[in-house]
């Protein structure tokens, strides 16, 4: 396990956007890394509107990737959690990206008129 001091040095020069991404995607990082990212953000005290905007962009991207590999036959829909967005905000983004996913599926679907019996 890496020392906290080493992690502070490693992430100190990361941008606020990168630190927000670490916190929002905590499932991809070690617990200590996420804690260091939170502490660094807290020390920098970025504007809350900026944090929310970054978190929204990340959530849209995360859900596009999620739906891009989603199998309607074997996967269950799972709404992700956010450190910076309310559940209502996450659900709204989820709804938008789910609608986009359904629209893409229809756009790339088979044209069954080509396969009509004569």
CORJORA-V963443 format. One record per backbone hydrogen bond with DSSP energy under -1.0 kcal/mol. CO is the residue of the C=O (numbers start at 1). NH is the residue of the N-H. If there is no record, write none. Layout:
{{CO;NH} {CO;NH}}
This chain:
{{3;7} {4;8} {5;9} {6;10} {7;11} {8;12} {11;14} {15;19} {16;20} {17;21} {18;22} {19;23} {20;24} {21;25} {23;26} {25;28} {26;29} {30;34} {31;35} {32;36} {33;37} {34;38} {35;39} {36;40} {37;41} {38;42} {39;43} {40;44} {41;45} {47;51} {48;52} {49;53} {50;54} {51;55} {52;56} {53;57} {54;58} {55;59} {56;60} {57;61} {58;62} {59;63} {60;64} {61;65} {62;66} {63;67} {64;68} {65;69} {71;75} {86;90} {87;91} {88;92} {89;93} {90;94} {91;95} {92;96} {93;97} {94;98} {95;99} {96;100} {97;101} {98;102} {99;103} {100;104} {101;105} {102;106} {103;107} {104;108} {106;109} {110;112} {111;114} {112;115}}
